[in-house]
């Protein structure tokens, strides 16, 4: 069974791939910026960061406990 690569070649595909790579690089740069911002805010307000982390942990624990404790229906 032969496969044609004609649809995988050409300037349109190359331009599309270059746009995808550029978007990926921009997304990585944005993620690094967000990470740096979170680190800076945590250093400025450590008590608030701990309170938020504690609240999220409690909420996740309650959610998981509620999900696992729910009875399953059998037919």
Secondary structure, 3 states (H helix, E strand, C coil): CCCCCHHHCCHHHHHHHHHHHHHHHHHHHHHHHHHHHHHHHHHHCHHHHHHHHHHHHHHHHHHHHHHHHCCCCCC
